[in-house]
Amino acid sequence: MRAGVRAYLGALSARDWPRACRLMTAAARRDLADAAGAPCARALADGAASEELASAQREVAGADVRIRGAAATLGPLGTAQQSLRLRRVAGRWLVDG
């Protein structure tokens, strides 16, 4: 599960918005696009904050993890107030919000 979070944060840090979107569940992509009024990749690009990502990436290894079946949380990371939610889909952990 931590590898999925590292991949997602790595894609954000690399500004690889399409890859970051692929590392999200369909529901998370839809929610982001609806909230931003733009496709997932554009919404991520518009909200990018690289200083916070660097901090979050350093914290993944020691962050609290809770797994319940196909749902999990990690964190909170960086300045985030809430934990990152993940869901296991087809054998992969994807960001779910």
C-alpha positions as CSV (number, residue, x, y, z in Angstrom):
1,M,0.0,0.0,0.0
2,R,2.8,2.4,0.8
3,A,4.3,1.7,-2.7
4,G,1.0,2.9,-4.2
5,V,1.2,6.1,-2.2
6,R,4.8,6.6,-3.2
7,A,4.0,6.1,-6.9
8,Y,1.1,8.6,-6.7
9,L,3.2,11.2,-4.8
10,G,6.1,10.6,-7.2
11,A,3.8,11.2,-10.2
12,L,2.6,14.4,-8.7
13,S,6.2,15.5,-7.9
14,A,7.2,14.7,-11.5
15,R,4.2,16.7,-12.7
16,D,3.1,13.5,-14.6
17,W,-0.6,14.4,-14.2
18,P,-2.0,11.6,-16.4
19,R,0.0,9.0,-14.4
20,A,-1.2,10.4,-11.1
21,C,-4.8,10.2,-12.4
22,R,-4.3,6.5,-13.4
23,L,-3.2,5.9,-9.8
24,M,-6.6,7.1,-8.5
25,T,-9.8,5.3,-8.4
26,A,-12.5,6.2,-11.0
27,A,-14.6,7.7,-8.3
28,A,-11.7,9.9,-7.0
29,R,-11.0,11.1,-10.6
30,R,-14.6,11.9,-11.1
31,D,-15.0,13.7,-7.8
32,L,-11.8,15.8,-8.5
33,A,-13.0,16.7,-12.0
34,D,-16.5,17.6,-10.7
35,A,-15.1,19.8,-8.0
36,A,-12.6,21.5,-10.2
37,G,-14.8,21.8,-13.3
38,A,-11.9,20.3,-15.3
39,P,-10.5,16.9,-16.3
40,C,-8.5,15.1,-13.6
41,A,-5.0,15.9,-15.1
42,R,-5.8,19.6,-15.4
43,A,-7.3,19.7,-12.0
44,L,-4.2,18.2,-10.5
45,A,-1.9,20.6,-12.5
46,D,-4.0,23.6,-11.3
47,G,-3.7,22.5,-7.6
48,A,0.0,21.5,-7.6
49,A,2.1,22.5,-4.6
50,S,5.6,20.9,-4.8
51,E,6.9,22.0,-1.4
52,E,4.1,20.1,0.3
53,L,4.7,17.0,-1.8
54,A,8.4,16.8,-0.8
55,S,7.4,16.7,2.9
56,A,4.6,14.2,2.3
57,Q,7.0,11.9,0.4
58,R,9.4,11.9,3.3
59,E,6.7,10.9,5.7
60,V,5.2,7.9,3.9
61,A,7.5,5.3,5.5
62,G,6.6,6.2,9.0
63,A,3.0,7.2,8.5
64,D,0.1,5.5,10.3
65,V,-1.6,2.9,8.2
66,R,-5.1,1.4,8.7
67,I,-6.4,-1.4,6.4
68,R,-9.9,-2.7,6.5
69,G,-10.5,-5.2,3.7
70,A,-10.2,-3.3,0.4
71,A,-10.0,0.1,2.0
72,A,-7.1,1.8,3.7
73,T,-5.8,5.1,5.1
74,L,-2.3,6.4,5.4
75,G,-1.3,9.5,7.2
76,P,-2.0,12.3,7.5
77,L,1.0,13.5,5.5
78,G,2.6,16.9,5.3
79,T,0.2,19.7,6.1
80,A,-2.9,17.6,5.3
81,Q,-5.5,17.5,8.1
82,Q,-6.8,14.1,7.0
83,S,-5.4,10.8,6.0
84,L,-5.0,9.8,2.4
85,R,-7.7,7.2,1.5
86,L,-6.9,4.2,-0.7
87,R,-8.9,1.4,-2.2
88,R,-7.6,-2.0,-3.5
89,V,-8.8,-2.4,-7.1
90,A,-7.8,-5.3,-9.3
91,G,-4.8,-6.1,-6.9
92,R,-3.5,-2.5,-6.8
93,W,-3.8,0.2,-4.2
94,L,-5.3,3.3,-5.7
95,V,-5.8,6.7,-4.2
96,D,-9.5,7.1,-3.3
97,G,-9.6,10.6,-1.9
